[in-house]
Amino acid sequence: MDIVFIEDLRIDAVIGIYDWERRIRQTLSFDLEMAFDNRKPAATDAIEDTLNYKSISKRLQAYVESSSFGLVETLAERCADIVREEFGVSWVRLKLSKPGAVRGAKAVGVRIERGTKPE
């Protein structure tokens, strides 16, 4: 199985359950690992045969910037759904971090895996 990844994709969003969080934008960090067979793009050297990480990044940026969720868990699920449904990814591991959310911690957040991981 091949993995296409996006690391530390930073996106500003309205996220959180407290009133003060609903009035500001916070920077979130996304790490994604996506199953994709890279043999065809490697053979053709054609961008249209790839799992285009730029397209995925832009789609997630547009979605997250316009979203307004209370929980990172909800946002993570929605982003995983977008990747799987819109980009035909059978398996995704997504880590969503909220830097600075807890004093003394670099970041907090969730890591989820959705779909079937190919061998």
N, C-alpha and C positions, 0 to 999 in steps of 0.2 A: 504494500500500500504506500502511495506517495502522499505527502502532506504539503499543502500550500498554506503558508502562514502570513498573518498580519500581526505585527508586534507593536504594542504601545501606541495604538491609534487614539489620539486625544481629541475629544469632542466635548464642547460646552453644552450643558443641558440644565433644564429645571428638573431637579430630582430631590426627593426628600419628603419627610412627613411633618416637619416642623414649619410653622408659619414663616419664620425667617428664611427657610430654604426655598419656599415657594415664591419669594420675591427676588431671588438672585439666580445667576447661572453658575454652575459648578463644573469644573473640568473632570471628566471621566476618562479612564484609560481602558482600552479594549485590546485583548490578545485573542486571536482566533487561530485555530488549526482546523483545516478542512481536508477531508479525503478527496483525492483526485488522481486519476491515472494520467501521469505526465508523459507517457510514451508517445502518444500521437503528437502533442505539440513539440516534443523533442525531435521527432522525425520530420515534421513539416516546417518547423521554425516559424510558425504562423500564430500571431496573437489571437486570432479568432478560434483557435483550437485549445486555448488555455482556459483555466479558471482565472479570470482577470481580476487580480487583487485590487487594481485601481477602481474598477467598476463597483466592486463590493464595498470598498472604502467610501466612495462617493455616495452610494446608496445608503449606507449606515449613517454617514454624517448628516445627510438630508433628513433621515428619519429621526435620529436622536435629537438633532437641533430643534426640530419642530414638536418634540414630545414633551410630556409633562406628567411623569409618573411619581408616585410616592415611594415605591420600592425598587431597588436595583434588581431584585428577583424578577419583577414583571418586565422591566426593560430588557433584561438578558434573554428571557423567553421570547419576546417579540423579535429581537435581533436574530436569534438562532432560527426562528421561523422564516424570516426574510431570506437568510442565507440558504436555507434548505429548499424553500419553495421557489424563490425567484432565480436561483443560480444552479439548481439541480444538484446540490451537494447531499450525498447520502449520509454523511456523518460530520458533525462539527463539535469541537470543544471550544467554548467561549468563556473567557475570564473577563469579568467586568469589575474594575477597581474604582473605588471612590477615595482618592488620595486626601489625606488630612481630615477625614471624617471623625476619627477617634484620636484624642490626644495621646501621644506616645506611640502611635502606630503610623507607619509610612502610608498604609492604605488598608481599606477593608473592602469586602465585596463578595462576589460569588463566582464559582466556576461550575459550568454545566456542560454536559455532553448530551447531544441529541442525535438520534438516528442509529444506524447500524454501522459499526466500524468494520470495513472490509479487511480481509487478511492480506 
